[in-house]
Amino acid sequence: MKRLRIIIMLLLFSNLTIKAQLNPIKNLYFQVISYEFGNSNCPQFNCNNFTWERPDTSFTDTLIGYNIYKDNIFYKFTIDTNASCPGYCPCSYLDFYDNLPFWLSVKAVYNSDSITSIAEDSIFIDNFVTNIKEIKKNKILLIKNPVKLGDNISILFSNIKSNKGIIQIISQKGEIIKEYSIENTFNNIVNISTNKLSHGIYYINFISKENNLSTKLMIE
C-alpha cells in the first residue's frame, strides 16, 4: 500500500512538472518593410514580417494557437505562426504600430483551458522605417554595434534586392546559433533578439541566390 502511494505521488509530480514546462515558441523574428507612402495595407505606411516557429512537440498538451503581447499586455490571438502585414492583401494588424514604443512577445497557448507557455524571446519596437538613404554598394549594416545583451540586433539591408534569403548568427567557433528565412530585403530593417546569445563576438551572414554578405557583431 505504501509503495502504491509513492508511485501515485511520483506520477502526480511528474504530470505537474510537465504541465509547468509548456514548450515556448522558437525564433521570434521581426522585419520592418518600407513601402511607398499611402499603402493602405500597411500599418503606419510600413509593412512588417513578424514570425516565429512552432514550439517543440508536446505529448501531454495540445497546442491551440498563440497570444501576442505588447509590454506584457494581451494584443491578439492567432492560430498562425505570423502576424505580418505583407502589403499585397488586407492586413489584420493595421493598429500594430499604435502606442510606440513597446516590447513584443508571443506565448504558445495550450489545451481547452488556454494555459500559456513562458515568453523566452522579446523584441523592442521603437519606430518604423522612414527616409532610408540608399547606399550604392550593397551591404548589410548594423544600426548599432556593439549591442548590449538584451537589446535588439537591428540589421539594415542597404541596396540589396533579393526576394528570399537566410540570416545566420554564427559564433567565433563557426557554430550557427540562430538562423532565419527572410523576404523582401531591399532597404529594409530586420530586428532579432539577443536571447540565447552571450557576451562576445559573432558574425552575421546573409545568404541568397544573388548575395553572400557578412558583418561582425559585438555583444557587450
N, C-alpha and C positions, 0 to 999 in steps of 0.2 A: 504493500500500500504506500509506504513511504517512497519507494522507488518510482511508483506511478506518479505521485505528486511532483517529484523532482522533474520527471520527463515533461509533464504538463507545463510546469513553470518555465522550463527551458524553451519549449515551443512557443509559449506566450511571449517570452522575452525576445526570442528570435523574430517573431512577427512584428513586434513593436519596433525593433531595430530597423527592420526592412522598411516599415512604414515611415520611419523618421528620416530615411535616406532616399527620398524620392529623387529619381535621376533628373538633374537640371539640363537645360538646353546647352548646346555647344556652339562655339564660334559665332558669337554675336558680331554683326558687321553692318556698318553704315556708310553709304556713299552719297554725297551731295552732287546732283547733276544740274548744271546750269543750263537752262533753256531760254530761248528768246522771250523777252518780256511780253506778258499778255497771254501765256499759255494757261487756259482755264482748267486744265487737268493737273496743274502743279500747285502745291501749296506755296503761298508767297512767291509765285512765279519761279520756283526752283523745285524740280523733281528730286526724288531720292530713291535709293535702293537700300532698303532696310531688311536684312535677312538673318537667319540663324539656322542651325542644324537640329534635327530631331534628337532628343536625348537617347541614351543607350536603352536597349530593350529591357523592360521590367516584366518578370514573370508573375508578379503579385499585384501589379497596379495597371489600370487601363488608362492610357493617355487619351484625353478628350479634346485638348487644344492648348492655347497659350494666352496668358494675361500679359498685356503690355502696360508698363508703368512709367509715369513721368514723376521724378522726385519721389518715388515710392507711393505715388497716388495712382490708383487704377485709371487707365486711359481707355483701352479697348480689349475685347476678346476676339481671337481669331482661331480658326482651325488650320490655317496655312502657316508655313514657315517663313512668311514675309509680311511686311506691312509697307509696301512700296507704292510710290506714285511714278509710274514709268513715263507718263506724258502722252501715251497713244491710246488710252482708254479712260473711261470715267474712274476717278480715284475716290476711295472711301475714307481717305485721310487728309482731306483738304485743310483741316484745322491742325495739322501736325505741328507747325511752327508757332502756334499760339503760345503765349506765356514764356517766351525765351528769357533766360537760358534754363535748361533743366538736364538732369541725369536720366538717361533712357535705359530701361532694363526689361527683361522678359522672364516670366516664370512658367514652367510647364504645369498644366492643370490635369489632375488625375481623378478618376472614379466619379460615381454619381454624386458624391458629396463635395466635389470640386476642391479637394485639397491641393495645395500648390508646393512646388519644389522651392529651393532657395534660388536666388539670382546670383550666379557666380560672376557674370560679366555685367558691366555697365559702361555706357559711353556718354560723355558730356557733349551736349548740343548747345553751342553758344551763339551761332549765327548761321546765315546761309550765304551762298556764293553771290558776290556782286563784283562787277568790273574786274574780272581776271584779265591781266595784261598778257597777251600772247607772247611767248618767247620762241624765237625761231628754231632754236635747237631743241629736239625732242628729248625730254629727260623726266625723271621723277624727282620731285623736290620735297624735302621735309619742311613743313611750315615752321616747326620748332624742333631744334636739335642742339643740345641734348633735351630729352624729355624726362620729367620726373615720374617715378614709379607711381602708378595710379591715374596718371593723366592719359589723354588720347595720344596715339601716334597719328598725325594728320599728314597725308601724302597728297601732293598736288601733281597731277599728270599734265605736264606742260607740253602742248603741241603734239600730243600723242594721239593718233587716230587709230583706234582698234575696237572692234565690236566685242571681242571676248579676250580674256587673258587670265593669268593667275598671279596673285601676290603671294610671296613666300617670306616669312621671317625666319632667318637662319642664324644659328649660334656660331660662335667663333670656331667650334669644333666641326662645323659643317652640317649639323643636325637641323632638319626642318621642324621648327617649333610650332608655327602656325601656317596655314595655307587657305587661301580664299579664291573662289572664282568670281570674276568681276566682268562688268559690261560697260559700254559707253564711256570710254576713258578720256575723250578729248576735253582738255581744260576743266577737269572735274576733280573733286576732293574726296578721298577715302579716309574715314576715321576708324581706327582699330584700337581696342582697349589693350592695356598692358597686363591684363590678367594672365597668370601663368608664366609671366616673364620675371626676371630679376635684374638687379643692378648689373651693368656691364655693357659690352659692345655687341651689336647684332648687325646683320646685313639684310637689307630688304631687296628682294629681286622681283622684277616684273617681267613675266614671260608671256609672249603672244606670238601669233604667226608672223607679225611684222617686226617685233621688238624683243630684245633681251637686255634689260637695263638693271642696274644695281646701284645702291647707295648705302652708306654706313649710318647706323643709328647708335646713339649712346643713351642709355637709361641711367639716370642718377639715383 
